[in-house]
Amino acid sequence: MYATALEPSFRVATTADHALVVRMLEELVDELGPSEMAYKVKRRLPDDITLALRSAYVRVFIVEVDGNPVGLSRADVLTTDPIFRLRDDNRCGYVDQMYVRPGHRDRGIGSQLLRLCEDWFREQGIGHTLLHAAPKAVRFYGREGYQANREMFKRL
């Protein structure tokens, strides 16, 4: 008989998941590589995640396989994005902090996490979403229907 991979299970993070969420996001920051901002970001994560897990405008989704956490995603409802300020509905969904641990990639887990964010945005009545993609993730988001759109970045 062949062993089968266990199906991932998805859930909304709670305040009890704070340490887990911070730990996985530290892994994400480490994977993105050393930078002058990495230390500052990691130092600020605990407070940021405390606020996120208590906010009605944020959902953090956790995925587990066989009871072990293997990834997460964060969905934020933004109301102050300058791109949308003149529209009838100036709110937009922002996908942030998507992470799947390396041993669990290329199995559709990232797509499912992204879909959870998008579904939650729809439940909030939001009609569009945006994100900032790490260079290694650009192709993934393109396959999921995201398009590059006008925004550029320059460190001052």
N, C-alpha and C positions, 0 to 999 in steps of 0.2 A: 504494500500500500504506500502511496506517495503522501508525503507531508504537504499540507497546504498552508499558504501564508494566511495568517489571521487577518480578518477584516478590521480596518481602522474604525474606531468609534470617535465621535465628535461631540463636544459639549461646550457650553459657555463657561468661561473661567469665573470664579468667585474670589472674594477677598482671601479665602483660605488658600488659593493658588498663588498668592503673591510671590513667595520665594521661588517657586517653580518657574513662573513667567519671567522673573528677573534673571534667573539662571540661564534659561534658554535664550533670552535676548542678549545676555553677555556672550554666549556662544556665537550668536549672529554677528555681533560687533567684532569679536575676535576673527571670525571667518572673513569679514570684509577687509581685514588687513590693518596693520598698524597705521595710525594717522595721529595728527596732533589733536584731533577731536575725540578719538576713541576713549581716552582716559576720562575726559569730561562727560561724555555720553554715559559711560558705565557708572560714573559717580552719581549721575542724575536719575538713572533708571529707577531706583527704588521709590522715590517720590513721584515720578511720572506714572509708574504703574499703580501706586496707591490711588492717585486721582482717577486714572482710567478705570480701574475696577469698581470705583464708586459712582462713576458718571452714568447718567441716563443717555448720554450722547456717544458712548463708546461701548463696543462689544469686543471682547477678546475671546477667540475660539481656540480650544485646545484639542489636539488629536492624539489619541492613544492607540497603541497596538499591544494587545495582551496585557493591558493595564499599565504599560510604560509610555510616558509622554514622548512623542516623536516630532511634534511640530505645533505651531500656533500661527494665528493671524490676528490682526487688530483692525477694526472698522471704526472710523470716527466720522461723525456728522459735523461738517464745517459750515459755519454761517458767515465767515468773514473773508473768504477767498476773493481777492480783487478781480479775478477773471469773471466771477459770477455776480458781482455786486449790482449790476444794472439789469439783471434778469428779473422776471416776475418771481421766480423762486431762486433766491440767491444761495440756497443750501446745496451742498454737494457731499457725496461720500468720498472719504479718503481712506484708501487701503494702506496700512502701515505695518511695519514689523512682521512681514511674512517670513516664516522660517520653518524648514523641514530638516531634521537632522540628516547628515550625509548618508547613513546606511538605509534610509527610507525614501530616498528620492527616486524619481522616474517610475513611480507607481500610481500616479494620479492623485496623490495626497494634496499637493499644492493646488491643483485645480479644484479639488473639493473644498479646501479652506477658502480659496478665492470666491467660490460660488456661495459659501455661507455668508461672507461679507456682503456680496452683491444682493443676496436674498434679504438680508437684514435691512440694507439700504432701501430696497423696494418696499418693505413693510413700513418704513418711515416715510414713504411717499417721495423718495428721492429718485430723480430721473437720470442722474449721471454721476460718474465717479472718476476720480483721478488718483494717481499714485506717482511716486518717484521710484524708479527701478535702479537697482545696482546694475552695473554693466553686465555682469554674468546672468542677470535675470531678464534682460530686455527681450530675448527671443521667446522665453516662456510667456511673458505678458502679451507679446505680439500674437502668439498662438491662441491666447485667450480672448483676443479681440481688441486689445488696447492699442492705441495709435499715439505716436509722438505728436505733440501739439504745442507749438509756439514757445513753451517755457524754456528758458535757458538759465544758466547759473554761472556766477563769477564770484570768487572769494575776494573780498575787499580788505 
